Amino acid sequence: MRLDKFLKVSRLLKRRSIASEACSLDRIKVNGLISKAGKQLKPGDIITLRYGEKDMSFKVLIIPEKDVNKEESGNLYEFVDTQS
């Protein structure tokens, strides 16, 4: 699944267009590398989002076959503590 679509489906970002824009502004990394919106994700990838001056990292657990509902979206990833 494309990075921008995963961010939307997982509800880490509200809309796919916002995810694409964040990628073009180099605010999203996958496994430590700045990534484009079309990057194909796989389970185990680490997504780092930059919110202002703060970075938040998430590990991809599941790549869904289709869109998921709001209750299931939190099961697609887990928060990774990057402070260690």
GIVENNOR-V449639 format. One record per residue. N is the residue number from 1. RES is the residue in three letters. SS is DSSP state (@ for helix, = for strand, . for the rest). OMEGA is omega in whole degrees, -180 to 180 (none if undefined). NEAR is the number of other ideal C-beta (glycine too) atoms within 12 Angstrom. Layout:
n: [N:N]
res: [RES:RES]
ss: [SS:SS]
omega: [OMEGA:OMEGA]
near: [NEAR:NEAR]
This chain:
n: [1:2:3:4:5:6:7:8:9:10:11:12:13:14:15:16:17:18:19:20:21:22:23:24:25:26:27:28:29:30:31:32:33:34:35:36:37:38:39:40:41:42:43:44:45:46:47:48:49:50:51:52:53:54:55:56:57:58:59:60:61:62:63:64:65:66:67:68:69:70:71:72:73:74:75:76:77:78:79:80:81:82:83:84]
res: [MET:ARG:LEU:ASP:LYS:PHE:LEU:LYS:VAL:SER:ARG:LEU:LEU:LYS:ARG:ARG:SER:ILE:ALA:SER:GLU:ALA:CYS:SER:LEU:ASP:ARG:ILE:LYS:VAL:ASN:GLY:LEU:ILE:SER:LYS:ALA:GLY:LYS:GLN:LEU:LYS:PRO:GLY:ASP:ILE:ILE:THR:LEU:ARG:TYR:GLY:GLU:LYS:ASP:MET:SER:PHE:LYS:VAL:LEU:ILE:ILE:PRO:GLU:LYS:ASP:VAL:ASN:LYS:GLU:GLU:SER:GLY:ASN:LEU:TYR:GLU:PHE:VAL:ASP:THR:GLN:SER]
ss: [.:=:@:@:@:@:@:@:@:.:.:.:.:.:.:@:@:@:@:@:@:@:@:@:.:.:.:=:=:=:.:.:=:=:.:.:.:.:.:=:.:.:.:.:.:=:=:=:=:=:=:.:.:=:=:=:=:=:=:=:.:.:.:.:.:.:.:.:.:@:@:@:@:@:@:@:=:=:=:=:.:.:.:.]
omega: [178:-180:-177:179:178:180:178:-178:-179:-179:171:171:-170:-177:180:179:177:178:179:179:178:177:-178:177:178:179:-179:177:172:-178:175:-179:176:-172:176:-178:-178:180:178:-180:174:178:-179:177:177:178:177:179:177:175:-177:179:-175:175:175:-178:-179:176:178:179:-175:170:-176:177:-179:178:-180:180:-174:-178:-178:-174:179:179:-176:-175:172:179:178:179:-177:-177:-178:none]
near: [29:23:39:31:29:39:37:27:33:36:26:33:30:15:16:25:16:21:34:24:19:30:32:18:16:16:27:39:25:30:21:15:16:20:31:22:30:18:26:18:35:19:18:17:30:28:43:31:32:20:14:8:7:12:21:25:27:33:25:32:24:23:23:23:9:10:17:22:14:12:9:17:23:18:18:32:32:21:20:22:12:18:9:5]
